[in-house]
Amino acid sequence: MKPECHTRAGGRVSDDTLLDAAKECVLAGGVRRTTLTGIAQTAGVSRMTVYRRFPDVDSVLATLMTREFTALLQHVADEIPAGGTARSRLVEHAVAGVRRLGTDPLLRTVLELDAELLLPYVTERLGATQRLAEEGLHMFVVEGHADGSVRPGDAAAQSRALLLLLQSFVLSRRPATAGETGVAPETLLTELAHLLEGALKP
């Protein structure tokens, strides 16, 4: 059961309502300008209501990012039809996931206004969403070993390498596709599919 908080009117507000308010604040002004006070005002609750659920704005934003990107990846998984080899499903899921993340309004706002906040997840540690994505890749790789569609190898190492490749496409989409020398996004995704096929094929 979701934790709930009281509104000023005496009703109850779910964590999702607070996270929705946080999302609205980030989309309006970026992460750096988002405050617990602003989240509370947007949600229509007192600041103490937000403090009871989240000790600081960083914890709100971390929870928001995990919720949003986990849901996005789940939607991608739900939309891809079953069938085919594990390798073909992996490639389809990966390309669709990169496409969706690349156009996601929340991620685009973070990359445009507060890209430095993502640096720790590139240079220091993997976040919850990255680990979730890696788990999905690992599942496909193991299935691919079993059905013969993925070349033999260390499944953990293969999955980690795939994660690093995919996140580079997500994080560098804007400079890679912008300006006179930019490549059309779908053309770039086609090349990604070829890279994945070539890397995984036995």
Beta strands, then each sheet from edge to edge (+ up, - down):
strand 1: 4-6
strand 2: 12-14
sheet 1: 1+ 2-
end
